[in-house]
Structure formats: C-alpha cells, structure tokens
Amino acid sequence: MKPIAWYDPTNDVVSTDKDSPLFTPLGQVLPLYTQRTWVGLTNDEVNNFAAGCHLGNSVQGVIYKAEAKLKEKNT
C-alpha cells in the first residue's frame, strides 16, 4: 500500500509531496496510510468452517482455513 501523505514530526507538517520544502531538512519524514475497513467472515463462511469441525477436520486445520480466508478478504 502506498502512503497518501508524509509527516515531519519535527515541525508538524503534513504534505502529499515527500520532498516538500516545508519539511525540516534533516527531519525524519514518516509515511501516512489510510486505514482500511476490516472485512469479516459472512454467516455462511462461519457455518462452513463450523461444519468442517464436525466432519473430521481438526480444529487447528479449520482455524488455519479461516485465517487464510480472512487474509484473502483483507488484502
């Protein structure tokens, strides 16, 4: 994910230009990112994972599948 702006904490300046002349010459410029909205599992996905627990799959295996699904939905 690319930063949407840059922040210089030495003088509290924010700019969309990383090379802004308003930044302190030797200051540390920090990237700022947008916060993404968390996407959870649907009721159907939760039910499918729960059903997997009863069909002989290990609980650990079901947890790994759920984790993979959440990573997929949130990246």
Backbone hydrogen bonds in HBPLUS format (Angstrom, degrees):
<---DONOR---> <-ACCEPTOR-->    atom                        ^
c    i                          cat <-CA-CA->   ^        H-A-AA   ^      H-
h    n   atom  resd res      DA  || num        DHA   H-A  angle D-A-AA Bond
n    s   type  num  typ     dist DA aas  dist angle  dist       angle   num
A0004-ILE N   A0032-LEU O   2.75 MM  28  5.89 148.9  1.85 157.3 167.9     1
A0032-LEU N   A0005-ALA O   2.88 MM  27  5.22 152.7  1.96 152.6 145.7     2
A0006-TRP N   A0015-SER O   2.68 MM   9  5.34 152.4  1.75 152.3 161.3     3
A0015-SER N   A0006-TRP O   2.91 MM   9  5.34 156.3  1.97 149.1 156.8     4
A0007-TYR N   A0030-LEU O   2.77 MM  23  5.05 154.8  1.83 146.3 155.1     5
A0030-LEU N   A0007-TYR O   2.73 MM  23  5.05 171.6  1.74 151.5 151.7     6
A0008-ASP N   A0013-VAL O   2.86 MM   5  5.31 162.0  1.90 157.2 163.3     7
A0011-ASN N   A0008-ASP O   3.33 MM   3  6.04 152.2  2.41 116.3 121.8     8
A0012-ASP N   A0008-ASP O   2.85 MM   4  5.57 115.3  2.27 146.0 164.3     9
A0013-VAL N   A0008-ASP O   3.34 MM   5  5.31 145.8  2.47 137.5 139.8    10
A0020-SER N   A0017-ASP O   3.12 MM   3  5.21 142.8  2.27 121.4 116.8    11
A0023-PHE N   A0020-SER O   3.25 MM   3  5.80 165.4  2.27 114.5 118.6    12
A0027-GLY N   A0024-THR O   3.02 MM   3  4.91 158.6  2.06 106.8 113.5    13
A0046-VAL N   A0042-THR O   2.98 MM   4  6.29 161.6  2.02 155.3 160.2    14
A0047-ASN N   A0043-ASN O   2.89 MM   4  6.11 161.2  1.93 150.0 155.4    15
A0048-ASN N   A0044-ASP O   2.89 MM   4  6.11 152.0  1.97 145.9 153.7    16
A0049-PHE N   A0045-GLU O   3.00 MM   4  6.26 157.7  2.05 149.2 154.6    17
A0050-ALA N   A0046-VAL O   2.89 MM   4  6.13 157.5  1.94 150.5 157.4    18
A0051-ALA N   A0047-ASN O   2.84 MM   4  6.01 152.9  1.92 145.9 153.3    19
A0052-GLY N   A0048-ASN O   3.08 MM   4  6.29 142.7  2.22 137.5 147.1    20
A0053-CYS N   A0050-ALA O   3.10 MM   3  5.30 136.3  2.30  99.8 111.3    21
A0054-HIS N   A0051-ALA O   3.07 MM   3  5.34 133.1  2.30 103.0 115.0    22
A0055-LEU N   A0052-GLY O   3.39 MM   3  5.17 148.1  2.50  92.6 101.5    23
A0062-VAL N   A0058-SER O   3.09 MM   4  6.45 154.4  2.16 150.2 156.8    24
A0063-ILE N   A0059-VAL O   2.94 MM   4  6.21 155.0  2.00 150.6 157.7    25
A0064-TYR N   A0060-GLN O   3.02 MM   4  6.31 157.4  2.07 149.7 155.2    26
A0065-LYS N   A0061-GLY O   3.04 MM   4  6.31 151.5  2.12 143.0 150.8    27
A0066-ALA N   A0062-VAL O   2.92 MM   4  6.19 156.4  1.97 149.1 155.5    28
A0067-GLU N   A0063-ILE O   2.86 MM   4  6.09 158.3  1.91 150.8 157.0    29
A0068-ALA N   A0064-TYR O   2.97 MM   4  6.15 157.3  2.02 144.9 150.6    30
A0069-LYS N   A0065-LYS O   3.00 MM   4  6.23 154.7  2.07 145.5 152.2    31
A0070-LEU N   A0066-ALA O   2.96 MM   4  6.24 158.3  2.01 151.6 157.0    32
A0071-LYS N   A0067-GLU O   2.98 MM   4  6.22 157.2  2.03 149.8 156.0    33
A0072-GLU N   A0068-ALA O   2.99 MM   4  6.18 156.7  2.04 145.4 151.9    34
A0073-LYS N   A0069-LYS O   3.00 MM   4  6.28 154.4  2.07 147.2 153.7    35
A0074-ASN N   A0070-LEU O   3.03 MM   4  6.10 133.2  2.26 142.3 153.9    36
